Amino acid sequence: MKNLYVKVLLLVAITIVSCAKEDAIIETESLEIQFPEEPLTVQQINNRISETIRATGDFDWSKEDAHFLWSAVVHGQNVLTIGYGNEGQSFSEDRDPELETKKAGLINLVLEKEQIDKKELQIVEQNILTVIDVGVQNIETIVALLKSKDVRYLEPNGYNQFNYNEIQQRSSSGCDQSGVYINPSHYSTVAPNNAQVSWHFNEHNIQQAWGLSTGAGVTIGLIDTGVSASQPLLNSSGFNDGYSSGRFVQKYGTFIDSNWWWSNNYDGPHDKCGHGTAMASTMASPRNDNGMPVGVAYNSNLVAYRATEDVLLNDYHERKGVSRALTELGNRNDVKIISMSIGYVWSIGNIKDAIKYAYSKNKLIFAAGGTSTSFTNGFGVIFPATMSETVAVTGVDDGSNYERCETCHSGDKIDFTIIMEGDNNTSKAPPVLGFYNGDRRYTGGSSVATATTAGIAALVWARHPSWSRTQVLNRLKQSAEFYPYKNSSFGYGNIDALQAVQ
């Protein structure tokens, strides 16, 4: 009888504990899904992003909760970018069965939480990058994905309404199709027929370096707003002009001009902004006989991608366009250098994955440190120049003391500097080819500094065609003013192109 009594007590105790545990589980699950029914407003989202940037200098979607992510997805065409796989699996050239299984599992999870059939799912997949974009309506989908061990990151890549100190108004920065008068004191002339050499080339001994290298045999990849169809010196009709010969220019387009994120309405390879045309001019404009500006590596090949609408990567189609351009350039054996005078104030997962892929293919990737106006002091170096796989460049003035150019960012991520303007904010930006035939214009900032450095790298690689990426980069460092030291704001400093090619 006593044993029976004990057994009954034990059963009651077990039941009580079991019920308590179940109640705890139910309560925990209930707490996990108790998010507000309404999404945050755009203003609330932007306020939190701004506060985070002010406090830390950066913003990271992975540190935000499901409700914040869902709110941004709702205000961003309901598109959610999912990086899948394990940490470090940014890409897979082969159809890895394990990764395919993980991707399929995540798609099934989305279908389950969205309560839709696969034929109803809006999805964009990539061949090499381990990234998918899916249409998401329900916060429960994001909650479930955040719990999955197969998710590397979630990002609302369609959210483009962030505005910080005029950043939205400056999204067209660099877009200029108008020609202007160029002061003759801002260039010198060389053969064959008064071709114009920008004043800032001589600050870096670029013209002197041409005695040893002109970039022949090296192919530069440009990811920007494209190259103008109306500028013959940057198209097949005039690319081999004057002293430039035996080289090619190719143009591609990965930017989709559409209000719908799932659209495949590619906008073509031609520049509609003017920024990409100016960068192409800086790097590779021919040493022409038309009395027009010359590029740094005037005998290099050029592969130009229209991947963006402007310089600010705040749009889903721009982000996807840049990631695709990086992947395609990564797959080209002839491309050694990639120049990107574009960016954003925080990192973008699918572009980060694509940069890692291109870097794995031994590309030397240059990125602009940042060019802006009133919010320059609010940010240091911008993405993707913040990545270790890129070489970050900014602009400085021509004074005796290093000072960044008026619109240029600086910081400990910077690797090199190029002189972009006169001391004390004197207006003296480098002249480049304009958007239309016969036009010229001024343009500067970290954008042109980056394109100039990419051109110098082409001179070095043409001089030493058997060198590795590391050897070329080391030579650039050794030819810079602060080497072997690195300045906390300006990296190795100004490059001497003549010393670099010797």
C-alpha positions in Angstrom: 0.0 0.0 0.0 2.9 2.3 0.9 4.5 1.6 -2.5 1.3 2.4 -4.3 1.0 5.7 -2.4 4.6 6.6 -3.4 3.9 5.8 -7.1 0.8 7.9 -7.1 2.7 10.9 -5.6 5.4 10.5 -8.2 2.9 10.4 -11.0 1.2 13.5 -9.7 4.6 15.3 -9.4 5.7 14.2 -12.9 2.3 15.5 -14.3 2.7 18.8 -12.5 6.3 19.3 -13.8 5.3 18.2 -17.3 2.4 20.6 -17.3 4.6 23.4 -16.0 7.2 22.7 -18.8 4.4 22.7 -21.4 3.1 25.9 -20.1 6.6 27.4 -20.2 7.0 26.3 -23.8 3.7 27.6 -24.8 4.4 30.9 -23.0 7.9 31.1 -24.7 6.4 30.4 -28.1 3.7 33.0 -27.4 6.3 35.6 -26.5 8.3 34.8 -29.6 5.5 35.6 -32.0 4.0 38.6 -30.1 5.0 41.3 -32.6 2.9 44.3 -33.4 0.4 43.5 -36.2 1.3 46.7 -38.1 4.7 47.3 -39.6 6.8 50.2 -38.6 6.5 53.4 -40.7 9.2 54.4 -43.1 10.1 57.3 -40.7 10.4 54.9 -37.8 12.7 52.6 -39.8 14.8 55.5 -41.0 15.1 56.9 -37.5 16.4 53.7 -36.1 18.9 53.3 -39.0 20.1 56.9 -38.5 20.5 56.4 -34.8 22.5 53.3 -35.3 24.8 54.9 -37.8 25.4 57.9 -35.5 26.2 55.6 -32.7 28.4 53.0 -34.4 29.2 54.4 -37.9 27.5 51.4 -39.5 24.2 49.6 -39.9 23.7 45.8 -40.0 20.3 44.2 -40.8 21.4 41.0 -39.0 21.3 42.8 -35.7 17.6 43.7 -36.1 14.6 41.7 -35.0 12.0 40.0 -37.2 9.5 42.9 -36.9 12.0 45.5 -38.1 13.0 43.3 -41.0 9.4 42.6 -41.9 8.6 46.3 -41.8 11.4 47.1 -44.2 10.3 44.2 -46.5 6.7 45.5 -46.5 8.0 49.0 -47.5 10.4 47.5 -50.1 8.1 45.7 -52.6 7.9 42.7 -50.3 11.2 41.3 -51.5 13.5 39.5 -49.1 17.0 38.5 -50.0 18.2 35.2 -48.5 21.9 34.3 -48.3 21.9 30.5 -47.7 24.4 27.9 -46.7 27.1 28.0 -44.0 29.2 31.0 -43.1 31.9 31.3 -45.7 29.7 29.7 -48.5 29.1 32.9 -50.4 29.2 31.2 -53.7 29.4 27.7 -55.3 30.5 27.3 -58.9 29.2 23.7 -59.0 25.7 22.6 -58.2 26.6 21.4 -54.7 23.9 18.8 -53.7 24.1 19.9 -50.0 23.6 23.6 -50.8 20.8 22.7 -53.3 19.1 20.8 -50.5 19.4 23.7 -48.1 18.0 26.1 -50.7 15.1 23.8 -51.4 14.4 23.5 -47.7 14.3 27.2 -47.3 12.0 27.6 -50.3 9.7 25.0 -48.9 9.7 26.9 -45.6 8.7 30.1 -47.3 5.9 28.3 -49.2 4.6 26.8 -45.9 4.7 30.1 -44.0 3.3 32.1 -46.9 0.6 29.4 -47.4 1.1 29.4 -51.2 1.9 27.0 -54.0 5.3 27.0 -55.6 3.8 28.4 -58.8 2.6 31.4 -56.9 6.0 32.2 -55.4 7.9 35.1 -56.8 11.6 34.1 -56.7 14.9 35.1 -58.4 17.8 32.6 -58.2 21.4 33.0 -59.1 23.7 30.4 -60.6 26.9 31.0 -58.6 26.1 33.1 -55.6 24.3 31.3 -52.8 21.5 33.9 -52.8 17.8 33.9 -53.6 15.2 36.7 -53.6 11.7 35.8 -52.6 8.4 37.6 -52.2 7.3 37.6 -48.6 4.1 38.9 -47.0 4.0 37.4 -43.6 6.2 38.1 -40.5 5.9 34.4 -39.6 8.1 33.6 -42.6 10.9 35.9 -41.4 10.6 34.5 -37.9 11.0 31.0 -39.2 13.9 31.9 -41.5 15.8 33.6 -38.7 15.7 30.3 -36.8 17.1 28.3 -39.6 20.7 27.2 -39.4 20.8 27.2 -43.2 20.4 31.0 -43.5 23.5 33.2 -43.6 21.6 36.5 -43.7 18.3 38.1 -44.5 18.1 41.5 -46.1 15.2 43.7 -47.3 17.0 44.6 -50.6 13.9 46.3 -52.0 13.9 48.9 -49.2 15.2 52.1 -50.8 13.6 54.9 -48.8 16.4 55.6 -46.4 17.3 59.3 -46.2 20.2 60.6 -44.1 21.4 64.2 -44.4 20.5 64.6 -48.1 21.7 61.1 -49.1 18.5 60.6 -51.1 18.9 63.9 -52.9 22.5 63.0 -53.6 21.7 59.6 -55.1 22.3 61.1 -58.6 25.7 62.5 -57.5 28.1 62.3 -60.5 25.3 62.3 -63.1 26.1 65.0 -65.6 25.7 65.0 -69.3 26.6 68.6 -70.0 29.9 69.7 -71.5 31.7 72.7 -70.0 34.6 75.0 -70.8 37.9 73.6 -69.6 40.5 76.1 -68.4 43.7 75.6 -70.4 45.8 75.8 -67.2 44.2 72.6 -66.0 45.8 70.4 -68.6 48.9 70.1 -70.7 49.1 68.7 -74.3 51.0 65.8 -75.9 51.3 64.2 -79.3 49.8 63.2 -81.6 47.6 66.3 -81.9 47.3 68.2 -78.7 45.8 65.4 -76.7 45.0 66.7 -73.2 46.7 65.4 -70.0 44.9 66.3 -66.8 46.8 68.4 -64.4 46.5 65.7 -61.7 48.3 63.1 -63.9 51.5 65.1 -63.4 51.0 65.2 -59.6 51.5 61.4 -59.8 54.1 61.2 -62.6 51.6 59.4 -64.8 52.8 61.0 -68.0 56.4 60.1 -67.1 55.3 56.5 -66.5 54.1 56.3 -70.1 57.7 56.0 -71.2 57.7 52.5 -69.7 54.1 51.4 -69.9 50.8 52.4 -71.5 48.6 49.6 -70.2 48.8 47.5 -73.3 47.5 43.9 -72.9 45.7 44.6 -69.6 41.9 44.5 -69.4 40.0 46.7 -66.9 36.5 45.9 -65.8 34.4 49.0 -65.0 31.2 48.6 -63.0 29.2 51.8 -63.0 26.4 53.5 -65.0 27.7 52.4 -68.4 29.5 54.3 -71.1 27.8 56.8 -73.3 26.8 55.7 -76.8 27.4 59.3 -77.9 31.1 59.5 -77.0 32.9 57.9 -79.9 36.3 57.9 -78.2 34.9 55.4 -75.7 33.2 53.2 -78.3 34.6 50.9 -81.0 34.6 53.7 -83.6 37.2 55.8 -81.7 38.7 53.7 -79.0 41.8 53.0 -81.2 42.6 56.6 -82.1 45.9 58.4 -82.2 48.6 56.5 -80.3 46.0 54.0 -78.9 45.9 50.8 -80.9 45.3 47.1 -80.9 42.8 47.1 -78.0 39.1 46.6 -77.5 36.1 48.1 -75.6 33.1 46.0 -74.7 29.8 47.1 -73.1 27.3 45.1 -71.2 24.2 45.9 -69.2 23.0 44.2 -66.0 20.7 46.9 -64.7 17.0 46.4 -64.9 14.8 49.5 -65.3 11.6 48.4 -63.7 9.3 49.2 -60.7 8.9 45.4 -60.3 11.7 43.5 -58.6 11.0 40.3 -60.4 11.3 42.0 -63.8 13.9 41.0 -66.4 13.6 44.2 -68.5 17.3 44.9 -68.9 18.1 48.5 -69.7 21.0 48.0 -72.1 24.7 48.8 -71.8 24.6 52.6 -72.5 25.2 55.3 -69.9 22.2 57.5 -69.2 23.9 59.3 -66.2 27.4 60.4 -67.3 29.3 59.1 -64.3 30.4 55.8 -65.9 31.5 57.7 -69.0 33.7 59.9 -66.9 35.3 56.9 -65.1 36.0 55.2 -68.4 37.6 58.4 -69.7 39.8 58.6 -66.6 41.1 55.1 -67.0 41.2 54.4 -70.7 40.4 57.3 -73.0 42.6 57.0 -76.1 45.7 59.1 -76.6 43.7 60.7 -79.4 44.4 63.1 -82.2 41.2 65.1 -81.5 42.6 67.4 -78.8 40.6 65.6 -76.1 41.5 64.2 -72.6 43.7 61.1 -72.4 43.1 58.2 -70.0 45.8 56.9 -67.5 46.1 53.5 -69.3 45.4 54.7 -72.8 46.3 51.3 -74.4 44.4 49.1 -72.0 41.2 47.2 -72.9 38.0 48.1 -71.3 35.0 46.0 -70.3 32.2 48.3 -69.1 29.0 47.3 -67.3 25.9 49.4 -66.9 25.0 47.9 -63.5 23.6 51.0 -61.8 21.4 54.0 -62.5 23.6 56.3 -60.4 26.4 56.0 -57.9 24.3 55.2 -54.8 23.4 51.5 -54.5 20.0 52.1 -52.9 17.8 50.2 -55.3 17.1 46.4 -55.6 17.9 46.3 -59.3 21.2 48.2 -58.8 22.3 45.8 -56.1 21.4 42.8 -58.2 23.0 44.4 -61.3 26.3 45.0 -59.5 26.4 41.5 -58.1 25.8 40.0 -61.5 28.4 42.2 -63.1 31.0 41.2 -60.5 30.2 37.5 -61.1 30.5 37.9 -64.9 33.8 39.8 -64.6 35.1 37.3 -62.2 34.5 34.6 -64.8 36.6 36.4 -67.4 40.3 35.3 -67.5 41.3 38.4 -69.4 40.0 40.8 -66.8 42.7 41.6 -64.2 41.3 44.8 -62.6 37.8 45.8 -61.5 37.0 49.5 -60.7 33.9 50.4 -58.7 33.3 54.1 -58.1 29.9 53.4 -56.5 28.7 52.3 -53.1 26.4 52.6 -50.1 26.6 53.5 -46.4 26.2 50.0 -45.2 27.2 46.6 -46.6 24.9 44.7 -49.0 24.9 41.0 -48.8 24.6 39.9 -52.4 27.3 42.4 -53.5 29.5 41.3 -50.7 29.1 37.7 -51.9 29.9 38.7 -55.4 33.0 40.6 -54.4 34.3 37.5 -52.6 33.7 35.5 -55.7 35.5 37.9 -58.0 38.3 38.1 -55.4 38.6 34.3 -55.4 39.3 34.6 -59.2 42.3 36.8 -58.5 40.8 40.1 -59.5 42.3 43.3 -58.1 39.2 45.3 -57.0 39.3 49.0 -56.5 36.5 50.8 -54.7 35.7 54.5 -53.9 36.0 55.5 -50.3 33.0 57.8 -50.6 32.0 61.1 -52.2 29.3 63.3 -50.7 28.4 66.8 -49.5 26.8 67.6 -46.1 26.9 64.1 -44.8 30.7 63.6 -45.4 31.4 64.0 -41.8 28.7 61.6 -40.8 30.3 58.6 -42.5 33.8 57.2 -42.8 34.6 54.9 -45.7 31.6 53.4 -47.4 30.8 49.9 -48.7 32.2 48.1 -50.6 35.5 50.0 -50.0 35.2 48.8 -46.4 35.8 45.2 -47.4 39.2 43.5 -47.0 38.9 42.2 -50.5 38.8 45.6 -52.0 41.4 48.4 -52.3 39.9 51.7 -51.0 40.8 55.0 -52.6 39.9 58.6 -51.8 40.9 62.0 -53.0 43.0 64.7 -51.4 44.1 68.3 -52.3 47.4 69.3 -53.6 48.5 71.1 -50.4 51.7 70.3 -48.5 49.6 68.7 -45.7 47.3 65.8 -46.4 43.7 67.0 -46.5 40.8 65.1 -48.1 39.1 66.8 -51.0 36.0 68.8 -50.0 33.5 66.0 -50.8 35.7 63.0 -50.1 35.5 60.5 -47.2 38.5 59.2 -45.3 39.3 56.7 -42.6 41.4 53.7 -41.5 40.0 51.6 -44.4 41.6 53.8 -47.0 44.6 52.3 -48.9 45.6 55.0 -51.3 45.0 58.6 -52.2 44.9 60.6 -55.4 45.1 64.4 -55.7 41.7 65.7 -56.8 41.6 69.4 -56.2 43.6 72.5 -55.3 44.5 73.4 -51.7 41.9 75.3 -49.6 39.1 73.9 -51.7 40.3 75.6 -54.8 38.1 74.6 -57.7 40.4 72.4 -59.9 38.9 69.0 -60.6 40.3 66.8 -63.3 39.0 67.3 -66.8 37.5 64.2 -68.6 35.6 63.4 -71.8 32.0 64.5 -71.8 28.9 62.6 -72.5 28.7 63.7 -76.1 31.1 63.9 -79.0 33.5 66.8 -78.6 32.4 67.6 -75.1 34.6 67.8 -72.0 33.7 68.3 -68.3 35.2 68.4 -64.8 34.7 65.7 -62.3 36.5 64.7 -59.1 36.0 63.1 -55.7 36.9 59.6 -54.6 35.2 58.3 -57.8 37.9 59.7 -60.2 40.6 59.0 -57.6 39.6 55.3 -57.8 39.5 55.2 -61.6 42.9 56.9 -61.7 44.4 54.3 -59.3 42.9 51.4 -61.4 44.6 52.9 -64.4 47.9 53.1 -62.6 47.5 49.4 -61.6 47.0 48.6 -65.3 50.3 50.4 -66.2 52.1 48.2 -63.5 50.5 45.0 -64.7 51.3 45.8 -68.4 54.9 46.4 -67.4 55.0 43.1 -65.4 52.4 40.8 -67.1 53.5 37.7 -65.2 52.9 39.3 -61.8 50.2 38.2 -59.4 47.6 40.5 -57.9 49.6 40.6 -54.7 52.8 41.6 -56.5 51.0 44.5 -58.3 49.3 45.7 -55.1 52.6 45.5 -53.2 54.3 47.6 -56.0 51.6 50.3 -55.6 52.1 50.3 -51.9 55.9 50.6 -52.3 55.5 53.6 -54.6 53.2 55.4 -52.3 54.3 58.3 -50.0 53.8 56.8 -46.5 55.1 53.3 -47.3 56.0 51.1 -45.3 53.7 52.9 -42.8 49.9 53.4 -43.2 48.2 56.6 -42.2 45.1 56.3 -40.1 43.0 58.4 -42.6 44.9 58.2 -45.9 46.4 54.7 -46.1 49.7 54.6 -47.9 49.1 58.0 -49.4 49.7 59.3 -52.9 51.1 56.9 -55.5 54.0 57.8 -57.8 53.1 56.0 -61.0 56.7 56.3 -62.5 58.2 54.6 -59.4 55.4 52.0 -59.6 56.3 50.9 -63.2 60.0 50.9 -62.8 
